[in-house]
């Protein structure tokens, strides 16, 4: 599946537009993870645990979107956008990762 953040595909001809497709994934964090992450910031200068979770959530959302596009007969997605939203929570935060774009068939 070819993914592009642009509305066109260089050197490819879009022959059919199938419509909007999307995918979502949630990441839950909690007070203990936040505390551990703060320690990592001081010791290592980064929070790789959060970065890894964000990447995994983004990949899961993209996989879901690609599956929806394939069901429509598409072989590409153009106009790809990725959004991160903090939904809040009692013990921490929940982050919603949303991806969306237009499913297309190109040749």
Residue pairs with C-beta under 8 A, 6 or more apart in sequence:
1 66
1 69
1 70
1 74
1 75
1 76
1 77
2 9
2 12
2 75
2 76
2 77
2 106
3 62
3 66
3 76
3 77
3 80
3 101
4 76
4 77
4 78
4 79
4 80
5 79
5 80
5 81
6 78
6 79
7 78
7 79
7 102
8 14
8 78
9 76
9 78
9 104
9 106
12 76
12 106
12 107
13 106
13 107
14 76
14 78
14 104
14 105
14 106
15 105
15 106
15 107
16 73
16 74
16 104
16 105
17 102
17 103
17 104
18 69
18 72
18 73
18 74
18 102
18 103
18 104
18 105
19 72
19 102
19 103
20 100
20 101
20 102
20 103
21 65
21 68
21 69
21 72
21 74
21 77
21 100
21 101
21 102
21 103
22 64
22 65
22 68
22 98
22 99
22 100
23 60
23 61
23 62
23 63
23 64
23 65
23 66
23 68
23 98
23 99
23 100
24 61
24 64
24 96
24 97
24 98
24 99
25 57
25 58
25 60
25 61
25 64
25 96
25 97
26 57
26 87
26 94
26 95
26 96
26 97
27 53
27 54
27 57
27 94
27 95
27 97
28 89
28 92
28 93
28 94
29 50
29 53
29 92
29 93
29 94
29 95
30 91
30 92
31 91
31 92
33 49
33 92
34 92
36 49
37 47
37 49
37 50
40 46
40 47
40 48
40 49
41 47
54 84
54 95
54 97
57 95
57 97
58 82
58 97
58 99
60 97
61 82
61 97
61 98
61 99
62 99
65 77
65 99
65 100
65 101
66 77
68 103
69 76
69 77
69 103
72 103
73 105
74 103
74 104
74 105
75 104
75 105
75 106
76 103
76 104
76 105
76 106
77 101
77 102
77 103
77 104
78 101
78 102
78 104
79 101
79 102
80 99
80 100
80 101
81 99
81 100
81 101
82 97
82 98
82 99
83 96
83 97
83 98
83 99
83 100
84 95
84 96
84 97
84 98
85 95
85 96
85 98
86 93
86 94
86 95
87 93
87 94
87 95
87 96
88 94
